Amino acid sequence: MKTDILCITAHPDDVELGAGGTVASSVAAGRIVAIVDLTRGELGTRGNPKIREQEATNSAEILGVAHRDILDLGDGLFEETESSLRTVVERIRHYRPDIVITNALKDRHPDHGRGAKLVSRACLLAGLPKF
């Protein structure tokens, strides 16, 4: 599936909090946007995975995104491994975005920086035919 913008962030709600306006205006301009959450946000202090998934589904509908996936790599536990890289590369190749938006490389929350590094490396690998 071809998308214009693919947002890949650590937790459900990261896209909405960090780039919700960009997503909404992009969709309004006719761009196809998809969201991939690396985790279910199960360690969050508010809610639980079921509530977070419902909120993510509702916000995706409100924003008008084409698709939303939750990879469930393990909130607070995911690392940049071959397995996680392959999982993210597969999603990038599936959506074939022109633009990828992710968390900031440096952030107070350790998952955000770790997720950004994982996504950045996966973007490079997704373009290598031999990977």
C-alpha positions in Angstrom: 0.0 0.0 0.0 1.4 3.4 -1.0 1.2 6.1 1.6 2.5 9.7 1.6 3.3 9.8 5.3 4.1 7.0 7.7 4.2 7.9 11.4 6.1 5.3 13.5 6.4 6.0 17.2 6.9 4.2 20.4 3.5 4.5 22.0 -0.2 4.9 21.0 -0.7 8.7 21.5 2.8 9.8 20.6 1.7 10.7 17.0 -1.3 12.6 18.3 0.7 14.5 20.9 3.7 15.2 18.7 2.4 15.5 15.2 -1.4 15.4 15.4 -1.7 18.8 13.6 0.6 17.7 10.9 -1.3 14.5 10.4 -4.7 16.3 10.4 -3.6 19.0 7.9 -1.9 16.4 5.7 -5.1 14.3 5.5 -7.2 17.4 4.8 -4.8 18.2 1.9 -5.5 14.7 0.5 -2.4 12.9 1.6 -2.6 9.2 2.6 -1.2 8.8 6.2 -0.7 5.6 8.2 0.4 5.2 11.8 2.5 2.4 13.3 2.9 2.1 17.1 5.9 0.1 18.2 4.2 -0.9 21.5 0.8 -1.1 23.1 1.8 1.4 25.7 1.1 -1.2 28.4 3.4 0.4 31.0 1.6 3.8 30.8 0.4 5.2 34.1 -3.0 5.9 32.7 -5.3 3.3 31.2 -4.4 -0.2 30.1 -3.6 -1.8 26.8 -7.3 -2.3 25.9 -8.2 1.3 26.6 -5.1 2.6 24.8 -5.9 0.5 21.7 -9.5 1.8 21.7 -8.2 5.4 22.0 -5.7 4.8 19.2 -8.5 3.5 17.0 -10.7 6.4 17.8 -8.0 9.0 17.2 -7.0 7.4 13.9 -10.6 7.7 12.8 -10.9 11.3 13.9 -7.6 12.2 12.2 -8.6 10.3 9.0 -5.6 8.1 8.8 -5.8 5.3 6.3 -4.4 2.5 8.6 -3.0 2.0 12.1 -0.9 -0.9 13.2 0.3 -1.8 16.7 3.5 -3.9 16.6 3.6 -4.9 20.3 7.4 -4.9 20.6 7.1 -4.5 24.4 6.7 -1.1 26.1 9.8 -0.2 28.0 11.6 -3.3 26.8 12.0 -3.1 23.1 15.6 -2.9 21.7 17.2 -2.4 18.4 17.6 -6.1 17.4 17.6 -7.9 14.1 14.1 -9.0 14.8 12.7 -5.6 15.7 14.5 -4.0 12.7 13.0 -6.6 10.4 9.6 -6.0 11.8 9.8 -2.2 11.2 11.4 -2.6 7.8 8.5 -4.9 6.8 6.0 -2.1 7.8 8.0 0.6 5.9 8.1 -1.6 2.8 4.5 -2.4 3.1 3.4 1.3 3.3 6.1 2.7 0.9 6.0 6.2 2.4 7.5 9.3 0.9 7.9 10.7 4.5 8.5 9.0 7.8 7.7 10.8 11.1 9.0 9.4 14.3 9.8 10.4 17.9 12.7 12.8 18.7 16.1 11.2 18.9 16.7 12.8 22.3 13.7 12.9 24.7 13.1 12.5 28.4 11.3 9.2 27.8 13.8 6.5 27.0 11.4 4.6 24.6 11.1 7.7 22.4 14.8 8.1 21.7 15.3 4.3 21.4 12.3 4.1 19.0 13.6 7.0 16.9 16.9 5.3 16.5 15.2 2.0 15.6 13.0 3.7 13.0 15.9 5.7 11.6 18.0 2.6 11.0 15.0 0.7 9.6 14.4 3.4 7.1 18.0 3.0 5.8 17.7 -0.8 5.7 14.3 -0.7 4.0 16.0 0.9 1.0 18.6 -1.8 0.7 17.5 -4.5 -1.8 19.8 -7.1 -0.2 18.3 -6.7 3.3 
